[in-house]
Amino acid sequence: MNKLILKMLVFAIILNIPSICLSIEIIEYHNEYKGLIVTKSTLKDAVSILGKPNKIGKINKTAKYRFKGVDITVYSDTGLINSIIIYDQLYVDNNGISVGSEFDLVKKLSDIKIIGETIFDQKNGIVYWFKTNLVTKIVLVSRAKKI
């Protein structure tokens, strides 16, 4: 490709960056685990349902708490649940997937994106983490950019 065409292409991309950025769609999810709803339930709700947690850290504007079979991240300023990270092998999500499910089963879901060691179900806001082709955790997210 000659330099003039390359410069014109770069210029065209730069001109369109604002419209590209404006077209990013953020999707909000309201997934549920044992009656706790992401972005609607609070840490207080989690304690009343799951019992006393251990606080295991703070990351940016969220705090992470460990309960039996699940970690929950909570917005520090509002106390609302940001994400639910599930290790509970008895939990079955809306797609019929549980911890221990095989990679081949999860990759059959519609509207998924495979990203490294994860599969993101962007329709439902669920991230599946894998190790040796088995689901090791299921993450119910609060929001995500449409990919």
Secondary structure as GFF3:
##gff-version 3
##sequence-region A 1 147
A	DSSP	alpha_helix	3	22	.	.	.	ID=ss1
A	DSSP	beta_strand	26	28	.	.	.	ID=ss2
A	DSSP	beta_strand	32	33	.	.	.	ID=ss3
A	DSSP	beta_strand	36	37	.	.	.	ID=ss4
A	DSSP	alpha_helix	43	50	.	.	.	ID=ss5
A	DSSP	beta_strand	54	59	.	.	.	ID=ss6
A	DSSP	beta_strand	62	67	.	.	.	ID=ss7
A	DSSP	beta_strand	70	75	.	.	.	ID=ss8
A	DSSP	beta_strand	81	86	.	.	.	ID=ss9
A	DSSP	alpha_helix	103	106	.	.	.	ID=ss10
A	DSSP	beta_strand	112	115	.	.	.	ID=ss11
A	DSSP	beta_strand	118	121	.	.	.	ID=ss12
A	DSSP	beta_strand	126	131	.	.	.	ID=ss13
A	DSSP	beta_strand	134	141	.	.	.	ID=ss14
A	DSSP	beta_strand	143	145	.	.	.	ID=ss15
###
